[in-house]
Amino acid sequence: MESEELRNSLRDLERAEAAPYVDHPPTPWWYFLVVPAWAAGMTTAMHLALVEDVSSWWLTLGIVLLTALVGGFFGWYSRYHGAVPSLRGAKPPEIRTAYRQYAVGAAVVLVAIGVAVATLPWWGSAAVAFVLVGAGVWLYEVAYARAATAVRERLA
């Protein structure tokens, strides 16, 4: 009897630890357009600054605004989500796998964008960034949803 109570207590604890990773509102539809557009904008700014050697206060202003958008997004997201999951510390193994896949995918996308910036005109590298980041965000969301479902089923 005590063994069963202990098992139930441990399962409840594991559910509570997993909650920030699996109990959250859905990703808004606009996220899948805004994030790739942001990446295309930042890629354009980096291309103009590094490859075209454009230096102007407009370019600086653009980079500052794009960076401020990220800060604003994270502020909004933490309020929208409630308990933002941590990249560090204990997390369900299914979520850890999704995070690893994201890290590998993000590295591949960054390298591809770097190659595009070095070899294509600004508009080409912006298009590559938009498409790759858009596809990457969508693939990650699908993988994360699968992982969250697996965690919920395992802890049910």
Residue pairs with C-beta under 8 A, 6 or more apart in sequence:
11 155
14 155
15 155
17 90
17 91
17 92
18 91
18 92
18 95
18 151
18 155
19 83
20 82
20 83
20 84
20 85
20 86
21 85
21 91
21 92
21 95
21 148
21 151
22 92
22 95
22 148
22 151
22 152
24 81
24 82
25 80
25 81
27 141
31 137
32 134
32 137
32 138
32 141
33 134
34 73
35 133
35 134
35 137
36 129
36 130
36 131
36 133
36 134
36 137
37 130
38 66
38 69
38 70
39 113
39 129
39 130
39 133
40 126
40 127
40 129
40 130
40 133
41 62
41 66
41 126
42 63
42 66
42 129
43 113
43 116
43 117
43 125
43 126
43 128
43 129
44 122
44 123
44 125
44 126
45 59
45 62
45 63
45 66
46 117
47 117
47 122
47 125
47 126
48 54
48 59
48 122
49 55
49 59
49 63
50 117
51 117
51 118
51 122
52 122
77 84
78 84
85 91
85 95
87 99
91 99
92 147
92 151
92 154
94 147
94 148
94 150
94 151
94 154
95 144
95 147
95 148
95 151
97 147
98 140
98 143
98 144
98 146
98 147
101 140
101 143
102 140
102 143
102 144
105 136
105 139
105 140
106 136
109 132
109 133
109 136
112 128
112 132
113 125
113 128
113 129
113 132
113 133
116 124
116 125
116 128
116 129
117 125
120 128
